[in-house]
């Protein structure tokens, strides 16, 4: 198709409708709807650029392209030949626009699905030489025949929107994993940011301005393209999450991981409360956004028909290669939650849908080698088969990793390394070079004060030292909080909502005089039948993960299995104070001996729905102020939590302070006891050739773990 013919199909863009944070929770609805619905053809153009001539190299953009491509092929039925990728030096402004015209503009027809993805730098620039209007722009790779330094070959975000609107189909989606505003200062962080500072001297190439004007001048019927952006606020930064051996865009990884592990159905609603929760737990203020010109688009969307190999199956990954005469498989691990992937142990097991078992032998980044245990020799495993988690192996030697900010002076890093080395279960790395759970560095607004930050750059409350305070003194004051952060890291490793085979459901509700309002809901969907999935009700109460101060709360817990299930609930307040639900025995059930409180197992009988708290006094559970962030980890098991309650009973709690939630003493010991209890409940067979002294072995049939992350305001 000639350029002029292509441009004649371009329509003028309507005013873009910004969407609130609540509406962001329907992102997976829109994304999966656009990708999974029946169509004549599905085409994608994926752009990823790590290496730039005039900016520090990024690390996760090529990974993003790989993650998206594998997701599209194995979860949404795209054909590999219909996915065009442009990476590194090939992704210039000219080549991107020509590829859009040839691969999407020339081929897409009415009823087709079209996807555009960009991972790389974004920036801000004046949209013309004689105007003060500043616009967002994508930064392509620099062409070899670069012009004057002040002339830049950026692609305006407006150009991208107009190109998307030109396609003759209603099924158009774009993912922009980048950001545009560069702050003058940044808090210490272990992650790269995808933004190039704006330059006052930079001028757009005349070719881009002419192309944009041609797009604006066309008059055709626009479609309702949807754009998913990595940030919802101009001040936010798109970040890259760092793993051992690879990086990825935070938005791309969390989005694709959730869609891998989710269990779709003929009619389904994907809730991105999970995605927001993951981003927050990983220490980022980044909040993605959804943009669409269709103001009438309903908030609850459904997929009428999914073109998947097996529409009721979620997975943790796909078989890429069969080696060694069918004895070994190379796996792509795309469906594991980010906090779990980094600590996933050798000898973990997966099962194929055909029954074969895969035993993990090694892992490098997202790729793993596994030994195949054949069930039916006549039907060996095949490339492209999906697999599901069966046994999770977690090492007992997990430490809290503190990243030392690269901005620290050499003597400061030496002092910090020495001080942290004296603390048990704590290790140090250089932030940004290796994965870290938190970062030690200087406050951006005061270079004489040190503090502890999340890996995404959020200052952990009450961790900053006094001005001029020595490094070693600051680290010594941090000693009480470090075991709490490690404890939270351990209980987050139990999260398995996507892979658990224990049928349970938990709902967080706000109570009022007449009814209750759903705040968040978690459920092990992999345990549901196809009929249950198809009849699964759409929840409208998941759009606002905020709990008002002084409101009354409760958890509604449903045991949908045929055996008793036991519960423990622990959590964090403001990312620093450990809390727990204490299963006190009521005065009518026991007496206190020597002023020592007693605990009881929280057990949910088969088919029972339990309200927590469940007695009359506890039902008046009021959420105190002032505003804070809260995270609850709800852990279910098929066996009693004997080790955990044993540790609780050893601690001295005042009898008069028997509130349903309270501060947790010795959180690290409690977290270790929780993992030991789950290990004991799993009773994994002895063919796994490791000892229980080295690792925890957790069977997905015997435990479920949900994370509830919300704001109190």
Residue pairs with C-beta under 8 A, 6 or more apart in sequence:
1 101
1 102
1 105
1 106
3 101
6 101
6 105
6 106
6 166
7 214
7 215
7 218
8 218
8 220
9 105
9 166
9 168
9 218
9 220
10 162
10 163
10 165
10 166
10 214
10 215
10 218
10 220
11 162
11 165
11 166
11 218
11 219
11 220
11 221
11 222
12 162
12 215
12 216
12 217
12 218
12 219
12 222
13 158
13 161
13 162
13 165
13 215
13 216
13 222
13 293
14 222
14 293
15 293
16 161
16 227
16 291
16 293
17 291
17 292
17 293
17 294
17 295
18 289
18 291
19 289
19 290
19 291
19 292
21 232
21 287
21 289
22 543
22 544
23 290
23 299
23 543
24 232
24 272
24 276
24 287
24 288
24 289
24 290
25 271
25 272
25 273
25 276
25 542
25 543
26 272
26 290
26 299
26 300
26 301
26 543
27 228
27 255
27 270
27 272
27 275
27 288
27 290
28 255
28 258
28 259
28 262
28 270
28 271
28 272
28 275
29 269
29 270
29 300
29 301
29 302
30 173
30 226
30 228
30 290
30 292
30 301
31 173
31 175
31 226
31 228
31 255
31 259
31 270
32 76
32 259
32 264
32 268
32 270
32 303
33 301
33 302
33 303
34 113
34 115
34 171
34 172
34 173
34 226
35 42
35 72
35 76
35 78
35 113
35 115
35 173
36 76
36 77
36 264
36 303
36 306
36 307
36 308
37 113
37 171
37 303
37 304
37 305
37 306
37 307
38 304
38 305
38 307
39 111
39 112
39 113
39 169
39 171
40 109
40 111
40 112
41 82
41 107
41 108
41 109
41 112
41 113
42 72
42 76
42 77
42 78
42 79
42 82
42 112
42 113
42 115
43 78
43 82
43 83
43 84
43 103
43 104
43 107
43 108
43 112
43 113
43 114
43 115
44 68
44 69
44 72
44 78
44 82
44 83
44 84
44 114
44 115
44 116
44 117
45 84
45 85
45 86
45 99
45 100
45 103
45 104
45 115
45 116
45 117
46 65
46 68
46 69
46 83
46 84
46 85
46 86
46 115
46 117
47 65
47 85
47 86
47 87
47 91
47 96
47 116
47 117
47 118
47 119
47 120
47 140
48 61
48 62
48 63
48 64
48 65
48 85
48 86
48 87
48 88
48 91
48 118
48 119
48 120
49 58
49 61
49 87
49 88
49 91
49 119
49 120
49 121
49 139
49 140
49 141
50 57
50 58
50 59
50 60
50 61
50 62
50 88
50 120
51 57
51 88
51 89
51 141
52 58
52 120
52 121
52 139
52 141
52 142
52 196
53 142
53 146
54 142
55 121
55 139
55 196
56 192
58 120
58 121
58 192
58 194
58 240
58 247
59 192
59 240
59 242
59 246
59 247
60 119
60 192
60 240
60 241
60 246
60 247
60 248
60 249
60 252
60 253
61 87
61 119
61 120
61 177
61 249
62 87
62 88
63 246
63 247
63 248
63 249
63 252
63 253
63 366
64 117
64 119
64 177
64 248
64 249
64 252
64 253
65 85
65 87
65 117
65 119
66 366
67 248
67 252
67 253
67 256
67 334
67 366
68 117
68 175
68 252
68 256
69 80
69 83
69 85
70 256
70 318
70 332
70 334
71 256
71 259
71 260
71 334
72 78
72 83
72 115
73 79
73 80
73 83
74 318
74 384
74 386
75 259
75 260
75 308
76 307
76 308
77 307
77 308
77 309
84 99
84 103
86 95
86 96
86 99
88 141
89 141
89 144
90 141
91 120
91 140
91 141
92 140
92 141
92 142
92 143
92 153
93 140
93 143
93 153
93 154
93 155
93 205
93 207
93 208
94 143
94 153
94 207
95 140
96 140
96 155
97 155
97 159
97 163
97 211
100 116
100 163
104 114
104 116
104 167
105 163
105 166
105 167
108 114
108 167
108 168
108 169
109 168
109 169
110 168
110 169
111 169
111 171
112 169
112 171
113 169
113 171
113 173
114 164
114 167
114 169
114 171
114 172
114 173
115 172
115 173
115 174
115 175
116 160
116 163
116 164
116 172
116 173
116 174
116 175
117 174
117 175
117 177
117 252
118 138
118 160
118 174
118 175
118 176
118 177
118 178
119 177
119 178
119 194
119 249
119 252
120 138
120 139
120 140
120 178
120 194
121 138
121 139
121 178
121 194
121 195
121 196
122 136
122 137
122 138
122 139
122 176
122 178
122 179
122 180
122 194
122 195
122 196
122 238
123 136
123 137
123 139
123 154
123 180
123 182
123 195
123 196
123 197
123 198
124 134
124 135
124 136
124 137
124 180
124 181
124 182
124 198
125 134
125 135
125 137
125 152
125 154
125 156
125 198
125 199
125 202
125 204
126 132
126 133
126 134
126 135
126 202
126 203
126 204
127 133
127 134
127 135
127 156
127 158
127 204
127 209
127 212
128 204
128 209
129 203
134 198
135 156
135 157
135 158
136 156
136 157
136 180
137 154
137 155
137 156
137 157
137 180
137 204
138 154
138 155
138 156
138 157
138 160
138 176
138 178
139 152
139 154
139 196
140 153
140 154
140 155
142 153
143 153
147 153
147 205
149 201
150 199
150 201
150 202
150 203
151 202
151 203
151 204
151 205
152 199
152 202
152 203
152 204
152 205
153 205
153 207
153 208
154 204
154 205
154 208
155 208
156 204
156 208
156 212
157 176
157 180
158 212
159 208
159 211
159 212
159 215
160 174
160 176
160 227
161 225
161 227
162 212
162 215
162 216
163 215
164 172
164 174
164 223
164 225
164 227
165 172
165 222
165 223
165 225
165 293
166 215
166 218
166 220
167 223
167 225
168 223
169 223
170 223
170 224
172 223
172 224
172 225
172 226
173 225
173 226
173 227
173 228
174 225
174 226
174 227
174 228
175 227
175 228
175 251
175 252
175 255
176 227
176 228
176 229
176 230
177 194
177 230
177 238
177 249
177 251
177 252
178 194
178 195
178 230
178 238
179 193
179 194
179 195
179 230
179 231
179 236
179 237
179 238
180 195
180 234
181 195
181 234
181 235
181 236
181 237
182 195
182 196
182 197
182 198
183 235
183 237
185 444
185 445
186 193
186 237
186 444
186 457
187 441
187 443
187 444
187 453
187 457
187 458
187 459
188 405
188 407
188 431
188 439
188 440
188 441
188 442
188 444
188 451
188 453
188 457
189 239
189 431
189 432
189 439
189 453
189 455
189 456
189 457
190 242
190 403
190 431
190 432
190 435
190 436
190 439
190 455
191 239
191 240
191 241
191 242
191 250
191 284
191 432
191 455
191 456
191 457
192 239
192 240
192 242
192 247
192 432
193 237
193 238
193 239
193 240
194 230
194 237
194 238
194 239
194 240
194 249
195 237
195 238
222 293
224 292
224 293
224 294
224 297
225 292
225 293
226 290
226 291
226 292
227 290
227 291
227 292
228 251
228 255
228 288
228 289
228 290
228 291
229 288
229 289
229 290
229 291
230 238
230 249
230 250
230 251
230 286
230 288
231 237
231 238
231 286
231 287
231 288
231 289
232 287
232 288
232 289
233 287
236 285
236 286
236 287
237 286
238 249
238 250
238 251
238 286
239 249
239 250
239 284
239 286
239 456
240 247
240 248
240 249
240 250
241 247
241 248
241 249
241 250
241 253
241 282
241 338
242 432
242 434
242 435
242 436
242 455
243 338
243 341
243 342
243 365
243 435
244 342
244 365
244 434
244 435
245 364
245 365
246 365
246 366
250 279
250 282
250 284
250 286
250 456
251 286
251 288
253 338
254 275
254 278
254 279
254 338
255 275
256 334
257 334
257 335
257 336
257 337
257 338
258 270
258 272
258 274
258 275
258 278
258 498
259 270
260 314
260 315
260 316
260 317
260 334
260 335
261 314
261 315
261 316
261 335
261 336
261 337
261 498
261 499
262 270
262 314
262 498
262 525
263 312
263 313
263 314
263 498
263 525
263 526
263 528
263 533
264 270
264 303
264 306
264 308
264 311
264 312
264 314
264 533
265 303
265 306
265 311
265 312
265 530
265 533
265 534
265 536
266 303
266 304
266 305
266 306
266 311
266 533
266 534
267 302
267 303
267 304
267 534
267 536
268 302
268 303
268 533
268 536
269 300
269 301
269 302
269 536
269 538
269 539
271 521
271 539
271 542
273 520
273 542
273 545
274 497
275 288
276 287
276 545
276 709
277 545
277 707
277 708
277 709
278 337
278 338
279 286
279 287
280 629
280 709
281 339
281 492
281 631
281 707
281 709
282 338
282 339
282 454
282 455
282 456
283 438
283 453
283 454
283 455
283 456
283 457
283 458
283 575
284 454
284 456
284 457
284 458
285 456
285 457
285 458
286 456
299 540
299 543
300 538
300 540
302 538
309 386
310 353
310 386
311 530
312 530
312 533
313 353
313 386
313 388
314 335
314 388
314 498
314 499
314 525
314 526
315 335
315 386
315 387
315 388
316 333
316 334
316 335
316 336
316 350
316 387
316 388
316 389
316 498
316 499
317 331
317 332
317 333
317 334
317 335
317 336
317 350
317 386
317 387
318 331
318 332
318 334
318 384
318 385
318 386
318 387
319 329
319 330
319 331
319 352
319 381
319 382
319 383
319 384
319 385
319 386
319 387
320 329
320 330
320 331
320 332
320 367
320 383
321 329
321 330
321 383
322 328
322 329
322 330
322 372
322 380
322 381
322 382
322 383
323 329
323 330
326 372
326 374
326 380
326 381
327 371
327 372
328 361
328 369
328 370
328 371
328 372
329 358
329 369
329 370
329 372
329 381
330 367
330 368
330 369
330 370
331 350
331 358
331 360
331 367
331 368
331 369
331 370
331 387
332 366
332 367
333 341
333 344
333 363
333 366
333 367
333 368
334 366
335 498
336 344
336 389
337 495
337 498
339 489
339 492
339 493
339 495
340 392
340 492
340 493
340 495
340 496
341 366
342 435
343 394
343 395
343 398
343 493
344 360
344 363
344 392
344 393
344 394
345 360
345 392
345 393
345 394
345 395
345 695
346 360
346 361
346 362
346 363
346 393
347 359
347 360
347 361
347 391
347 393
347 688
347 689
347 690
347 695
348 359
348 360
348 389
348 391
348 392
348 393
349 357
349 358
349 359
349 360
349 389
349 390
349 391
349 688
350 357
350 358
350 360
350 370
350 387
350 388
350 389
350 390
351 357
351 358
351 387
351 388
351 390
352 358
352 381
352 385
352 386
352 387
353 385
353 386
353 387
353 388
354 375
354 376
354 379
354 381
354 385
355 375
355 376
356 372
356 373
356 374
356 375
356 376
356 381
357 372
357 373
357 375
357 390
358 370
358 371
358 372
358 373
358 387
359 370
359 371
359 373
359 688
360 368
360 369
360 370
360 393
361 368
361 369
361 370
361 371
362 368
362 369
363 369
372 380
372 381
374 380
374 381
388 499
388 526
389 496
389 499
389 700
390 699
390 700
391 682
391 684
391 688
391 697
391 698
391 699
391 700
392 496
392 697
392 698
392 700
393 688
393 690
393 695
393 696
393 697
393 698
394 493
394 675
394 695
394 696
394 698
395 694
395 695
395 696
396 672
396 675
396 693
396 694
396 695
396 696
397 694
398 486
398 489
398 490
398 493
399 425
399 426
399 427
399 486
400 425
400 426
400 427
400 437
400 438
400 482
400 485
400 486
400 489
401 426
401 427
401 428
401 429
401 434
401 435
401 436
401 437
401 438
402 420
402 426
402 427
402 428
402 429
402 436
402 437
402 438
402 439
402 440
402 452
403 428
403 429
403 430
403 431
403 432
403 434
403 436
403 438
403 439
403 440
403 455
404 413
404 416
404 417
404 428
404 429
404 430
404 431
404 439
404 440
404 441
405 431
405 439
405 440
405 441
405 442
406 430
406 431
406 432
407 441
407 442
408 416
408 440
408 441
408 442
412 471
413 430
415 470
415 471
415 472
416 428
416 440
416 471
416 475
417 428
418 472
419 471
419 472
419 475
419 476
420 426
420 427
420 428
420 440
420 475
421 428
423 475
423 479
423 482
425 482
425 483
425 486
425 668
426 482
426 486
428 440
429 435
429 436
431 439
431 441
435 455
436 455
437 455
437 485
437 486
437 489
438 452
438 453
438 454
438 455
438 460
438 485
439 452
439 453
439 454
439 455
439 457
440 450
440 451
440 452
440 453
440 475
441 450
441 451
441 453
442 448
442 449
442 450
442 451
443 449
443 450
443 451
443 459
443 464
446 467
448 467
448 468
449 464
449 465
449 466
449 467
449 469
450 464
450 465
450 469
450 471
450 474
451 459
451 460
451 463
451 464
451 465
451 474
452 459
452 460
452 463
452 464
452 478
452 481
453 459
453 460
454 460
454 575
458 575
460 481
460 574
460 575
460 576
461 574
461 575
461 576
462 576
463 478
463 481
463 576
465 473
465 474
465 477
481 576
483 666
483 667
483 668
484 572
484 576
484 577
484 578
484 667
484 668
485 575
485 576
486 668
486 671
487 570
487 578
487 667
487 668
487 670
487 671
488 572
488 575
488 578
488 631
488 633
488 667
488 671
490 668
490 671
490 672
490 674
490 675
491 570
491 633
491 635
491 671
491 674
491 675
491 705
492 633
492 707
493 675
494 633
494 635
494 674
494 675
494 678
494 698
494 703
494 705
495 633
495 705
495 706
495 707
496 698
496 700
496 703
496 704
496 705
497 522
497 523
497 524
497 525
497 704
497 705
497 706
497 707
498 525
498 526
499 526
499 700
500 524
500 526
500 527
500 700
500 703
500 704
500 705
501 524
501 526
501 527
501 700
501 701
502 524
502 527
502 561
502 565
502 636
502 638
502 700
502 701
502 702
502 703
502 704
503 524
503 527
503 528
503 559
503 560
503 561
504 523
504 524
504 557
504 558
504 559
504 560
504 561
504 565
504 604
504 636
504 704
505 521
505 522
505 523
505 524
505 557
505 558
505 560
506 521
506 522
506 523
506 555
506 556
506 557
506 558
506 634
506 706
506 708
507 518
507 520
507 521
507 522
507 555
507 556
507 557
508 518
508 519
508 520
508 521
508 553
508 554
508 555
508 632
508 708
508 710
509 516
509 517
509 518
509 519
509 553
509 554
509 555
509 556
510 516
510 517
510 519
510 547
510 548
510 551
510 552
510 553
511 551
511 552
511 553
511 554
511 619
512 552
516 554
516 556
517 541
518 539
518 541
518 542
519 541
519 542
519 544
519 545
519 546
519 547
519 553
519 710
520 542
520 545
520 708
520 710
521 539
521 541
521 542
522 634
522 706
522 707
522 708
524 704
525 533
525 536
527 560
528 536
545 709
545 710
545 711
546 710
546 711
546 712
546 713
547 553
547 623
547 630
547 710
547 711
547 712
547 713
548 623
548 712
548 713
549 623
549 624
549 625
549 626
549 627
549 712
549 713
550 622
550 623
550 624
550 625
551 622
551 623
552 619
552 620
552 621
552 622
552 623
553 621
553 623
554 611
554 612
554 613
554 619
554 621
555 569
555 611
555 612
555 634
556 609
556 610
556 611
556 612
557 567
557 604
557 609
557 610
557 611
557 612
558 604
558 608
558 609
558 610
559 565
559 604
559 605
559 606
559 607
559 608
559 609
559 610
560 607
561 606
562 606
563 606
563 638
564 603
564 604
564 605
564 606
564 638
565 603
565 604
565 636
565 637
565 638
566 601
566 602
566 603
566 604
566 636
566 637
566 638
566 639
566 640
566 641
567 602
567 603
567 604
567 612
567 634
567 635
567 636
567 637
568 580
568 581
568 602
568 635
568 637
568 641
568 644
568 674
568 677
569 580
569 581
569 612
569 632
569 633
569 634
569 635
570 578
570 579
570 580
570 581
570 632
570 633
570 635
570 664
570 667
570 670
570 671
570 674
571 578
571 579
571 580
571 630
571 631
571 632
571 633
571 708
572 578
572 579
572 630
572 631
573 579
573 628
573 629
573 630
574 628
574 629
575 629
575 631
577 663
578 663
578 664
578 667
578 670
579 661
579 662
579 663
579 664
580 648
580 661
580 662
580 664
580 670
581 602
581 612
581 613
581 660
581 661
582 599
582 648
582 653
582 658
582 659
582 660
582 661
582 662
583 599
583 600
583 601
583 602
583 645
584 597
584 598
584 599
584 600
584 658
585 597
585 598
585 599
585 600
586 615
589 600
590 598
592 598
592 655
595 655
596 649
596 652
597 653
597 655
597 658
598 649
599 645
599 648
599 649
601 640
601 641
601 645
602 610
602 612
603 640
604 610
611 619
612 660
613 619
613 621
613 660
618 660
621 660
621 661
623 712
625 712
627 711
627 712
627 713
628 711
628 712
629 709
629 710
629 711
629 712
630 709
630 710
630 711
630 712
631 707
631 708
631 709
632 707
632 708
632 709
633 705
633 706
633 707
633 708
634 705
634 706
634 707
634 708
635 674
635 678
635 703
635 704
635 705
636 703
636 704
636 705
637 677
637 678
637 681
637 702
637 703
638 681
638 701
638 702
638 703
639 677
639 680
639 681
639 702
640 677
641 673
641 674
641 677
642 677
642 680
643 673
643 674
643 676
643 677
643 680
644 670
644 673
644 674
644 677
646 673
647 666
647 669
647 670
647 673
648 670
651 665
651 666
653 662
653 665
664 670
675 696
675 698
676 696
678 696
678 698
678 702
678 703
679 692
679 696
679 697
679 698
681 699
681 702
681 703
682 697
682 698
682 699
682 702
682 703
683 699
683 702
684 697
684 699
688 697
690 697
